[in-house]
């Protein structure tokens, strides 16, 4: 069996949003969901962050938490900056998948 890299992983095949909650007191939307044996919670926006350091790349995501369900381990955590960095190729692929299109999926 060969080791797969992030581009070989099909992380979006079972992508599911379980909750969408628009914030009333401030812009942004909390999004909960699951994919590839992981759950996530993200704070997404329709526009880029005023401070680029708060956002994961150009994703319009300022907070993102991902937990592997098999062992309940947090594999990624970002809260306007890195907390737990993605260490495995699978975690990196999931972060990449969510950053590539979650905001567009929520805001159109």
KEPASE-248539 format. One record per atom (N, C-alpha, C, CB): residue number from 1; residue in three letters; atom name; x, y, z. Coordinates in Angstrom, 3 decimals. Glycine has a CB too. Example, Ala and Ser with C-alpha at 12.3 -4.5 7.8 and 13.67 -1.06 7.14 Angstrom:
BEGIN
{1, ALA, N, {13.190, -5.690, 7.800}}
{1, ALA, CA, {12.300, -4.500, 7.800}}
{1, ALA, C, {13.200, -3.300, 7.800}}
{1, ALA, CB, {11.308, -4.473, 9.046}}
{2, SER, N, {12.850, -2.250, 7.080}}
{2, SER, CA, {13.670, -1.060, 7.140}}
{2, SER, C, {12.900, 0.030, 7.870}}
{2, SER, CB, {14.084, -0.598, 5.725}}
//
This chain:
BEGIN
{1, UNK, N, {0.841, -1.174, 0.000}}
{1, UNK, CA, {0.000, 0.000, 0.000}}
{1, UNK, C, {0.891, 1.244, 0.000}}
{1, UNK, CB, {-0.959, -0.005, 1.219}}
{2, UNK, N, {0.653, 2.143, -0.898}}
{2, UNK, CA, {1.450, 3.360, -0.970}}
{2, UNK, C, {0.793, 4.461, -0.158}}
{2, UNK, CB, {1.636, 3.807, -2.428}}
{3, UNK, N, {1.623, 5.344, 0.369}}
{3, UNK, CA, {1.107, 6.466, 1.151}}
{3, UNK, C, {0.472, 7.486, 0.214}}
{3, UNK, CB, {2.235, 7.122, 1.994}}
{4, UNK, N, {-0.730, 7.907, 0.542}}
{4, UNK, CA, {-1.417, 8.900, -0.277}}
{4, UNK, C, {-1.006, 10.293, 0.177}}
{4, UNK, CB, {-2.958, 8.725, -0.192}}
{5, UNK, N, {-0.945, 11.212, -0.772}}
{5, UNK, CA, {-0.717, 12.594, -0.382}}
{5, UNK, C, {-2.054, 13.323, -0.383}}
{5, UNK, CB, {0.301, 13.288, -1.333}}
{6, UNK, N, {-2.045, 14.572, 0.049}}
{6, UNK, CA, {-3.290, 15.328, 0.230}}
{6, UNK, C, {-4.119, 15.406, -1.045}}
{6, UNK, CB, {-2.979, 16.727, 0.714}}
{7, UNK, N, {-3.475, 15.474, -2.210}}
{7, UNK, CA, {-4.238, 15.584, -3.452}}
{7, UNK, C, {-4.873, 14.256, -3.840}}
{7, UNK, CB, {-3.342, 16.076, -4.579}}
{8, UNK, N, {-4.389, 13.141, -3.302}}
{8, UNK, CA, {-4.962, 11.832, -3.598}}
{8, UNK, C, {-6.165, 11.498, -2.716}}
{8, UNK, CB, {-3.906, 10.766, -3.438}}
{9, UNK, N, {-6.310, 12.185, -1.603}}
{9, UNK, CA, {-7.378, 11.878, -0.665}}
{9, UNK, C, {-8.695, 12.463, -1.151}}
{9, UNK, CB, {-7.039, 12.408, 0.731}}
{10, UNK, N, {-9.740, 11.665, -1.095}}
{10, UNK, CA, {-11.072, 12.116, -1.502}}
{10, UNK, C, {-11.826, 12.551, -0.248}}
{10, UNK, CB, {-11.853, 10.986, -2.272}}
{11, UNK, N, {-11.434, 13.689, 0.308}}
{11, UNK, CA, {-11.991, 14.111, 1.589}}
{11, UNK, C, {-13.409, 14.641, 1.504}}
{11, UNK, CB, {-11.125, 15.150, 2.186}}
{12, UNK, N, {-13.877, 15.043, 0.362}}
{12, UNK, CA, {-15.200, 15.643, 0.272}}
{12, UNK, C, {-16.325, 14.698, -0.062}}
{12, UNK, CB, {-15.178, 16.694, -0.722}}
{13, UNK, N, {-16.042, 13.402, -0.201}}
{13, UNK, CA, {-17.068, 12.467, -0.677}}
{13, UNK, C, {-18.275, 12.384, 0.247}}
{13, UNK, CB, {-16.473, 11.094, -0.839}}
{14, UNK, N, {-18.097, 12.599, 1.541}}
{14, UNK, CA, {-19.211, 12.492, 2.488}}
{14, UNK, C, {-19.453, 13.798, 3.244}}
{14, UNK, CB, {-18.946, 11.367, 3.479}}
{15, UNK, N, {-19.057, 14.901, 2.659}}
{15, UNK, CA, {-19.214, 16.221, 3.265}}
{15, UNK, C, {-20.680, 16.474, 3.610}}
{15, UNK, CB, {-18.686, 17.319, 2.318}}
{16, UNK, N, {-20.892, 16.878, 4.862}}
{16, UNK, CA, {-22.254, 17.121, 5.327}}
{16, UNK, C, {-22.259, 18.289, 6.307}}
{16, UNK, CB, {-22.847, 15.850, 5.987}}
{17, UNK, N, {-23.156, 19.234, 6.092}}
{17, UNK, CA, {-23.339, 20.330, 7.033}}
{17, UNK, C, {-24.475, 19.938, 7.956}}
{17, UNK, CB, {-23.633, 21.688, 6.301}}
{18, UNK, N, {-24.233, 20.033, 9.263}}
{18, UNK, CA, {-25.240, 19.633, 10.242}}
{18, UNK, C, {-25.932, 20.824, 10.897}}
{18, UNK, CB, {-24.606, 18.772, 11.304}}
{19, UNK, N, {-25.295, 22.004, 10.846}}
{19, UNK, CA, {-25.909, 23.177, 11.465}}
{19, UNK, C, {-25.316, 24.446, 10.871}}
{19, UNK, CB, {-25.714, 23.156, 12.997}}
{20, UNK, N, {-26.173, 25.408, 10.597}}
{20, UNK, CA, {-25.760, 26.736, 10.144}}
{20, UNK, C, {-26.434, 27.744, 11.066}}
{20, UNK, CB, {-26.141, 26.991, 8.624}}
{21, UNK, N, {-25.637, 28.599, 11.688}}
{21, UNK, CA, {-26.189, 29.578, 12.623}}
{21, UNK, C, {-25.583, 30.956, 12.344}}
{21, UNK, CB, {-25.920, 29.149, 14.094}}
{22, UNK, N, {-26.389, 31.824, 11.752}}
{22, UNK, CA, {-25.925, 33.189, 11.472}}
{22, UNK, C, {-25.889, 33.979, 12.774}}
{22, UNK, CB, {-26.846, 33.896, 10.423}}
{23, UNK, N, {-24.806, 34.695, 12.978}}
{23, UNK, CA, {-24.676, 35.496, 14.194}}
{23, UNK, C, {-25.528, 36.751, 14.068}}
{23, UNK, CB, {-23.194, 35.865, 14.461}}
{24, UNK, N, {-26.190, 37.133, 15.130}}
{24, UNK, CA, {-27.025, 38.328, 15.136}}
{24, UNK, C, {-26.261, 39.557, 15.597}}
{24, UNK, CB, {-28.229, 38.115, 16.021}}
{25, UNK, N, {-25.332, 39.391, 16.516}}
{25, UNK, CA, {-24.623, 40.524, 17.097}}
{25, UNK, C, {-23.419, 40.986, 16.278}}
{25, UNK, CB, {-24.174, 40.171, 18.476}}
{26, UNK, N, {-22.998, 40.183, 15.333}}
{26, UNK, CA, {-21.823, 40.503, 14.517}}
{26, UNK, C, {-21.923, 39.736, 13.199}}
{26, UNK, CB, {-20.492, 40.149, 15.273}}
{27, UNK, N, {-21.160, 40.159, 12.190}}
{27, UNK, CA, {-21.172, 39.409, 10.932}}
{27, UNK, C, {-20.621, 37.997, 11.110}}
{27, UNK, CB, {-20.365, 40.149, 9.871}}
{28, UNK, N, {-20.874, 37.161, 10.156}}
{28, UNK, CA, {-20.331, 35.809, 10.164}}
{28, UNK, C, {-21.374, 34.761, 10.468}}
{28, UNK, CB, {-19.224, 35.710, 11.157}}
{29, UNK, N, {-21.034, 33.537, 10.125}}
{29, UNK, CA, {-21.921, 32.397, 10.304}}
{29, UNK, C, {-21.137, 31.227, 10.864}}
{29, UNK, CB, {-22.598, 32.011, 8.977}}
{30, UNK, N, {-21.668, 30.608, 11.922}}
{30, UNK, CA, {-21.092, 29.375, 12.459}}
{30, UNK, C, {-21.614, 28.212, 11.636}}
{30, UNK, CB, {-21.438, 29.190, 13.974}}
{31, UNK, N, {-20.712, 27.342, 11.228}}
{31, UNK, CA, {-21.070, 26.171, 10.426}}
{31, UNK, C, {-20.484, 24.935, 11.091}}
{31, UNK, CB, {-20.560, 26.310, 8.953}}
{32, UNK, N, {-21.332, 23.947, 11.360}}
{32, UNK, CA, {-20.895, 22.657, 11.898}}
{32, UNK, C, {-21.146, 21.606, 10.838}}
{32, UNK, CB, {-21.638, 22.301, 13.233}}
{33, UNK, N, {-20.284, 20.597, 10.812}}
{33, UNK, CA, {-20.475, 19.531, 9.846}}
{33, UNK, C, {-19.503, 18.391, 10.058}}
{33, UNK, CB, {-20.335, 20.064, 8.451}}
{34, UNK, N, {-19.480, 17.512, 9.056}}
{34, UNK, CA, {-18.605, 16.350, 9.122}}
{34, UNK, C, {-18.113, 15.982, 7.732}}
{34, UNK, CB, {-19.330, 15.161, 9.765}}
{35, UNK, N, {-16.980, 15.307, 7.699}}
{35, UNK, CA, {-16.429, 14.734, 6.475}}
{35, UNK, C, {-15.257, 13.841, 6.832}}
{35, UNK, CB, {-15.993, 15.842, 5.483}}
{36, UNK, N, {-15.107, 12.792, 6.100}}
{36, UNK, CA, {-13.962, 11.884, 6.207}}
{36, UNK, C, {-13.653, 11.450, 7.641}}
{36, UNK, CB, {-12.748, 12.539, 5.618}}
{37, UNK, N, {-14.695, 11.134, 8.404}}
{37, UNK, CA, {-14.484, 10.665, 9.766}}
{37, UNK, C, {-14.105, 11.750, 10.753}}
{37, UNK, CB, {-13.438, 9.633, 9.770}}
{38, UNK, N, {-14.333, 12.993, 10.404}}
{38, UNK, CA, {-14.003, 14.146, 11.238}}
{38, UNK, C, {-15.232, 15.040, 11.385}}
{38, UNK, CB, {-12.816, 14.943, 10.634}}
{39, UNK, N, {-15.315, 15.769, 12.479}}
{39, UNK, CA, {-16.317, 16.814, 12.629}}
{39, UNK, C, {-15.587, 18.148, 12.636}}
{39, UNK, CB, {-17.169, 16.618, 13.935}}
{40, UNK, N, {-16.320, 19.202, 12.263}}
{40, UNK, CA, {-15.716, 20.522, 12.243}}
{40, UNK, C, {-16.713, 21.574, 12.698}}
{40, UNK, CB, {-15.196, 20.851, 10.848}}
{41, UNK, N, {-16.169, 22.683, 13.146}}
{41, UNK, CA, {-16.932, 23.871, 13.487}}
{41, UNK, C, {-16.131, 25.043, 12.935}}
{41, UNK, CB, {-17.182, 23.999, 15.054}}
{42, UNK, N, {-16.790, 25.898, 12.148}}
{42, UNK, CA, {-16.081, 27.003, 11.509}}
{42, UNK, C, {-16.885, 28.289, 11.611}}
{42, UNK, CB, {-15.789, 26.679, 10.043}}
{43, UNK, N, {-16.184, 29.406, 11.716}}
{43, UNK, CA, {-16.798, 30.721, 11.623}}
{43, UNK, C, {-16.383, 31.294, 10.282}}
{43, UNK, CB, {-16.374, 31.660, 12.819}}
{44, UNK, N, {-17.354, 31.451, 9.385}}
{44, UNK, CA, {-17.077, 31.895, 8.020}}
{44, UNK, C, {-17.746, 33.246, 7.762}}
{44, UNK, CB, {-17.566, 30.842, 6.994}}
{45, UNK, N, {-17.196, 33.957, 6.802}}
{45, UNK, CA, {-17.673, 35.293, 6.454}}
{45, UNK, C, {-17.853, 35.412, 4.939}}
{45, UNK, CB, {-16.690, 36.373, 6.969}}
{46, UNK, N, {-18.694, 36.345, 4.502}}
{46, UNK, CA, {-18.856, 36.557, 3.068}}
{46, UNK, C, {-17.711, 37.365, 2.453}}
{46, UNK, CB, {-20.166, 37.254, 2.803}}
{47, UNK, N, {-16.975, 38.086, 3.298}}
{47, UNK, CA, {-15.880, 38.953, 2.852}}
{47, UNK, C, {-14.586, 38.562, 3.556}}
{47, UNK, CB, {-16.211, 40.443, 3.121}}
{48, UNK, N, {-13.483, 39.041, 3.025}}
{48, UNK, CA, {-12.181, 38.811, 3.637}}
{48, UNK, C, {-12.094, 39.520, 4.996}}
{48, UNK, CB, {-11.055, 39.298, 2.702}}
{49, UNK, N, {-11.277, 39.005, 5.882}}
{49, UNK, CA, {-11.059, 39.603, 7.201}}
{49, UNK, C, {-10.358, 40.954, 7.062}}
{49, UNK, CB, {-10.227, 38.657, 8.099}}
{50, UNK, N, {-10.660, 41.882, 7.970}}
{50, UNK, CA, {-10.000, 43.184, 7.930}}
{50, UNK, C, {-8.507, 43.051, 8.207}}
{50, UNK, CB, {-10.639, 44.136, 8.942}}
{51, UNK, N, {-8.140, 42.066, 9.007}}
{51, UNK, CA, {-6.729, 41.770, 9.258}}
{51, UNK, C, {-6.432, 40.396, 8.648}}
{51, UNK, CB, {-6.396, 41.800, 10.810}}
{52, UNK, N, {-5.652, 40.332, 7.576}}
{52, UNK, CA, {-5.372, 39.057, 6.904}}
{52, UNK, C, {-4.773, 37.984, 7.815}}
{52, UNK, CB, {-4.439, 39.297, 5.761}}
{53, UNK, N, {-4.127, 38.385, 8.907}}
{53, UNK, CA, {-3.528, 37.434, 9.845}}
{53, UNK, C, {-4.593, 36.579, 10.551}}
{53, UNK, CB, {-2.690, 38.184, 10.886}}
{54, UNK, N, {-5.819, 37.067, 10.626}}
{54, UNK, CA, {-6.891, 36.354, 11.323}}
{54, UNK, C, {-7.438, 35.195, 10.504}}
{54, UNK, CB, {-8.016, 37.308, 11.665}}
{55, UNK, N, {-7.289, 35.276, 9.209}}
{55, UNK, CA, {-7.931, 34.358, 8.276}}
{55, UNK, C, {-6.969, 33.251, 7.837}}
{55, UNK, CB, {-8.451, 35.121, 7.056}}
{56, UNK, N, {-7.500, 32.058, 7.613}}
{56, UNK, CA, {-6.686, 30.966, 7.074}}
{56, UNK, C, {-6.528, 31.221, 5.582}}
{56, UNK, CB, {-7.339, 29.550, 7.354}}
{57, UNK, N, {-5.337, 31.584, 5.174}}
{57, UNK, CA, {-5.050, 31.945, 3.780}}
{57, UNK, C, {-6.084, 32.967, 3.311}}
{57, UNK, CB, {-5.060, 30.678, 2.852}}
{58, UNK, N, {-6.757, 32.718, 2.196}}
{58, UNK, CA, {-7.802, 33.620, 1.691}}
{58, UNK, C, {-9.161, 32.945, 1.770}}
{58, UNK, CB, {-7.504, 34.050, 0.235}}
{59, UNK, N, {-9.406, 32.207, 2.827}}
{59, UNK, CA, {-10.582, 31.339, 2.924}}
{59, UNK, C, {-11.853, 32.003, 3.432}}
{59, UNK, CB, {-10.268, 30.210, 3.804}}
{60, UNK, N, {-11.731, 33.185, 4.040}}
{60, UNK, CA, {-12.853, 33.849, 4.715}}
{60, UNK, C, {-13.283, 33.077, 5.961}}
{60, UNK, CB, {-14.044, 33.999, 3.753}}
{61, UNK, N, {-12.379, 32.250, 6.484}}
{61, UNK, CA, {-12.603, 31.496, 7.719}}
{61, UNK, C, {-11.640, 32.043, 8.773}}
{61, UNK, CB, {-12.395, 29.941, 7.499}}
{62, UNK, N, {-12.205, 32.504, 9.915}}
{62, UNK, CA, {-11.351, 33.039, 10.983}}
{62, UNK, C, {-11.239, 32.084, 12.166}}
{62, UNK, CB, {-11.889, 34.379, 11.459}}
{63, UNK, N, {-12.147, 31.126, 12.244}}
{63, UNK, CA, {-12.081, 30.111, 13.294}}
{63, UNK, C, {-12.446, 28.772, 12.675}}
{63, UNK, CB, {-13.033, 30.458, 14.494}}
{64, UNK, N, {-11.624, 27.760, 12.966}}
{64, UNK, CA, {-11.880, 26.420, 12.436}}
{64, UNK, C, {-11.307, 25.397, 13.409}}
{64, UNK, CB, {-11.259, 26.243, 11.009}}
{65, UNK, N, {-12.158, 24.480, 13.797}}
{65, UNK, CA, {-11.798, 23.407, 14.721}}
{65, UNK, C, {-12.188, 22.097, 14.057}}
{65, UNK, CB, {-12.504, 23.577, 16.123}}
{66, UNK, N, {-11.254, 21.140, 14.016}}
{66, UNK, CA, {-11.510, 19.837, 13.379}}
{66, UNK, C, {-11.088, 18.735, 14.337}}
{66, UNK, CB, {-10.748, 19.707, 12.015}}
{67, UNK, N, {-11.985, 17.745, 14.531}}
{67, UNK, CA, {-11.707, 16.621, 15.425}}
{67, UNK, C, {-11.907, 15.305, 14.672}}
{67, UNK, CB, {-12.621, 16.677, 16.685}}
{68, UNK, N, {-10.920, 14.417, 14.810}}
{68, UNK, CA, {-11.025, 13.060, 14.261}}
{68, UNK, C, {-11.935, 12.272, 15.201}}
{68, UNK, CB, {-9.599, 12.367, 14.113}}
{69, UNK, N, {-12.993, 11.700, 14.678}}
{69, UNK, CA, {-13.989, 11.032, 15.517}}
{69, UNK, C, {-13.516, 9.680, 16.052}}
{69, UNK, CB, {-15.264, 10.842, 14.736}}
{70, UNK, N, {-12.626, 9.012, 15.375}}
{70, UNK, CA, {-12.168, 7.691, 15.816}}
{70, UNK, C, {-11.560, 7.720, 17.216}}
{70, UNK, CB, {-11.151, 7.141, 14.834}}
{71, UNK, N, {-10.784, 8.769, 17.514}}
{71, UNK, CA, {-10.142, 8.851, 18.826}}
{71, UNK, C, {-10.420, 10.176, 19.536}}
{71, UNK, CB, {-8.648, 8.659, 18.677}}
{72, UNK, N, {-11.306, 10.983, 18.950}}
{72, UNK, CA, {-11.711, 12.284, 19.523}}
{72, UNK, C, {-10.551, 13.275, 19.625}}
{72, UNK, CB, {-12.315, 12.076, 20.907}}
{73, UNK, N, {-9.522, 13.098, 18.803}}
{73, UNK, CA, {-8.358, 13.986, 18.827}}
{73, UNK, C, {-8.602, 15.219, 17.954}}
{73, UNK, CB, {-7.096, 13.236, 18.350}}
{74, UNK, N, {-8.320, 16.393, 18.494}}
{74, UNK, CA, {-8.376, 17.624, 17.716}}
{74, UNK, C, {-7.151, 17.630, 16.795}}
{74, UNK, CB, {-8.414, 18.905, 18.651}}
{75, UNK, N, {-7.403, 17.659, 15.488}}
{75, UNK, CA, {-6.314, 17.589, 14.518}}
{75, UNK, C, {-5.996, 18.944, 13.903}}
{75, UNK, CB, {-6.659, 16.606, 13.427}}
{76, UNK, N, {-6.855, 19.940, 14.168}}
{76, UNK, CA, {-6.602, 21.295, 13.682}}
{76, UNK, C, {-7.438, 22.268, 14.492}}
{76, UNK, CB, {-6.921, 21.421, 12.164}}
{77, UNK, N, {-6.818, 23.410, 14.828}}
{77, UNK, CA, {-7.537, 24.454, 15.551}}
{77, UNK, C, {-6.946, 25.802, 15.167}}
{77, UNK, CB, {-7.463, 24.231, 17.093}}
{78, UNK, N, {-7.800, 26.685, 14.688}}
{78, UNK, CA, {-7.384, 28.027, 14.283}}
{78, UNK, C, {-8.391, 29.001, 14.873}}
{78, UNK, CB, {-7.294, 28.169, 12.712}}
{79, UNK, N, {-7.908, 29.971, 15.629}}
{79, UNK, CA, {-8.757, 31.003, 16.208}}
{79, UNK, C, {-8.060, 32.338, 16.002}}
{79, UNK, CB, {-9.043, 30.734, 17.729}}
{80, UNK, N, {-8.244, 32.901, 14.811}}
{80, UNK, CA, {-7.548, 34.117, 14.383}}
{80, UNK, C, {-6.039, 33.937, 14.422}}
{80, UNK, CB, {-7.950, 35.297, 15.260}}
{81, UNK, N, {-5.616, 32.718, 14.315}}
{81, UNK, CA, {-4.208, 32.346, 14.315}}
{81, UNK, C, {-4.109, 30.877, 14.656}}
{81, UNK, CB, {-3.388, 33.210, 15.316}}
{82, UNK, N, {-2.951, 30.265, 14.395}}
{82, UNK, CA, {-2.808, 28.828, 14.610}}
{82, UNK, C, {-2.797, 28.441, 16.083}}
{82, UNK, CB, {-1.547, 28.342, 13.959}}
{83, UNK, N, {-3.503, 27.368, 16.383}}
{83, UNK, CA, {-3.484, 26.751, 17.710}}
{83, UNK, C, {-2.874, 25.374, 17.560}}
{83, UNK, CB, {-4.921, 26.671, 18.341}}
{84, UNK, N, {-3.639, 24.450, 16.997}}
{84, UNK, CA, {-3.162, 23.101, 16.684}}
{84, UNK, C, {-2.999, 23.041, 15.166}}
{84, UNK, CB, {-4.161, 21.975, 17.217}}
{85, UNK, N, {-1.800, 22.802, 14.722}}
{85, UNK, CA, {-1.530, 22.724, 13.273}}
{85, UNK, C, {-1.865, 21.333, 12.741}}
{85, UNK, CB, {-0.045, 23.065, 12.971}}
{86, UNK, N, {-2.310, 21.272, 11.495}}
{86, UNK, CA, {-2.588, 19.998, 10.839}}
{86, UNK, C, {-1.266, 19.265, 10.628}}
{86, UNK, CB, {-3.338, 20.211, 9.481}}
{87, UNK, N, {-1.160, 18.069, 11.190}}
{87, UNK, CA, {0.089, 17.309, 11.111}}
{87, UNK, C, {0.025, 16.207, 10.058}}
{87, UNK, CB, {0.417, 16.702, 12.465}}
{88, UNK, N, {-1.146, 15.595, 9.884}}
{88, UNK, CA, {-1.254, 14.480, 8.943}}
{88, UNK, C, {-1.714, 14.978, 7.578}}
{88, UNK, CB, {-2.227, 13.411, 9.476}}
{89, UNK, N, {-1.444, 14.179, 6.564}}
{89, UNK, CA, {-1.892, 14.538, 5.208}}
{89, UNK, C, {-3.415, 14.619, 5.154}}
{89, UNK, CB, {-1.377, 13.508, 4.169}}
{90, UNK, N, {-4.084, 13.731, 5.882}}
{90, UNK, CA, {-5.555, 13.757, 5.901}}
{90, UNK, C, {-6.068, 15.053, 6.519}}
{90, UNK, CB, {-6.108, 12.546, 6.681}}
{91, UNK, N, {-5.516, 15.468, 7.637}}
{91, UNK, CA, {-5.931, 16.718, 8.283}}
{91, UNK, C, {-5.657, 17.910, 7.365}}
{91, UNK, CB, {-5.197, 16.903, 9.635}}
{92, UNK, N, {-4.503, 17.926, 6.725}}
{92, UNK, CA, {-4.172, 19.004, 5.788}}
{92, UNK, C, {-5.158, 19.041, 4.632}}
{92, UNK, CB, {-2.744, 18.833, 5.255}}
{93, UNK, N, {-5.538, 17.865, 4.119}}
{93, UNK, CA, {-6.488, 17.800, 3.009}}
{93, UNK, C, {-7.867, 18.309, 3.432}}
{93, UNK, CB, {-6.597, 16.363, 2.484}}
{94, UNK, N, {-8.289, 17.990, 4.642}}
{94, UNK, CA, {-9.588, 18.457, 5.135}}
{94, UNK, C, {-9.575, 19.974, 5.304}}
{94, UNK, CB, {-9.943, 17.772, 6.477}}
{95, UNK, N, {-8.520, 20.511, 5.888}}
{95, UNK, CA, {-8.388, 21.963, 6.023}}
{95, UNK, C, {-8.440, 22.605, 4.635}}
{95, UNK, CB, {-7.061, 22.338, 6.758}}
{96, UNK, N, {-7.696, 22.060, 3.701}}
{96, UNK, CA, {-7.680, 22.594, 2.340}}
{96, UNK, C, {-9.047, 22.557, 1.683}}
{96, UNK, CB, {-6.698, 21.827, 1.498}}
{97, UNK, N, {-9.762, 21.459, 1.850}}
{97, UNK, CA, {-11.100, 21.309, 1.286}}
{97, UNK, C, {-12.040, 22.376, 1.837}}
{97, UNK, CB, {-11.654, 19.909, 1.580}}
{98, UNK, N, {-12.045, 22.533, 3.162}}
{98, UNK, CA, {-12.942, 23.516, 3.784}}
{98, UNK, C, {-12.549, 24.946, 3.401}}
{98, UNK, CB, {-12.927, 23.359, 5.316}}
{99, UNK, N, {-11.260, 25.234, 3.369}}
{99, UNK, CA, {-10.812, 26.573, 3.016}}
{99, UNK, C, {-11.091, 26.916, 1.556}}
{99, UNK, CB, {-9.338, 26.710, 3.298}}
{100, UNK, N, {-11.100, 25.922, 0.713}}
{100, UNK, CA, {-11.302, 26.155, -0.716}}
{100, UNK, C, {-12.724, 26.577, -1.064}}
{100, UNK, CB, {-10.952, 24.916, -1.484}}
{101, UNK, N, {-13.721, 26.201, -0.233}}
{101, UNK, CA, {-15.060, 26.528, -0.694}}
{101, UNK, C, {-16.161, 26.636, 0.338}}
{101, UNK, CB, {-15.450, 25.555, -1.640}}
{102, UNK, N, {-15.851, 26.547, 1.625}}
{102, UNK, CA, {-16.930, 26.588, 2.614}}
{102, UNK, C, {-17.654, 27.935, 2.604}}
{102, UNK, CB, {-16.375, 26.307, 4.011}}
{103, UNK, N, {-16.933, 29.027, 2.571}}
{103, UNK, CA, {-17.574, 30.342, 2.559}}
{103, UNK, C, {-18.459, 30.508, 1.321}}
{103, UNK, CB, {-16.512, 31.455, 2.604}}
{104, UNK, N, {-17.961, 30.125, 0.159}}
{104, UNK, CA, {-18.759, 30.219, -1.067}}
{104, UNK, C, {-19.991, 29.328, -0.997}}
{104, UNK, CB, {-17.913, 29.842, -2.284}}
{105, UNK, N, {-19.853, 28.174, -0.391}}
{105, UNK, CA, {-20.991, 27.248, -0.229}}
{105, UNK, C, {-22.070, 27.875, 0.657}}
{105, UNK, CB, {-20.516, 25.897, 0.382}}
{106, UNK, N, {-21.663, 28.554, 1.716}}
{106, UNK, CA, {-22.614, 29.165, 2.651}}
{106, UNK, C, {-23.202, 30.462, 2.090}}
{106, UNK, CB, {-21.931, 29.443, 3.995}}
{107, UNK, N, {-22.394, 31.278, 1.482}}
{107, UNK, CA, {-22.855, 32.595, 1.038}}
{107, UNK, C, {-23.174, 32.675, -0.457}}
{107, UNK, CB, {-21.818, 33.620, 1.371}}
{108, UNK, N, {-22.874, 31.613, -1.197}}
{108, UNK, CA, {-23.203, 31.596, -2.621}}
{108, UNK, C, {-22.266, 32.299, -3.458}}
{108, UNK, CB, {-24.487, 32.144, -2.852}}
//
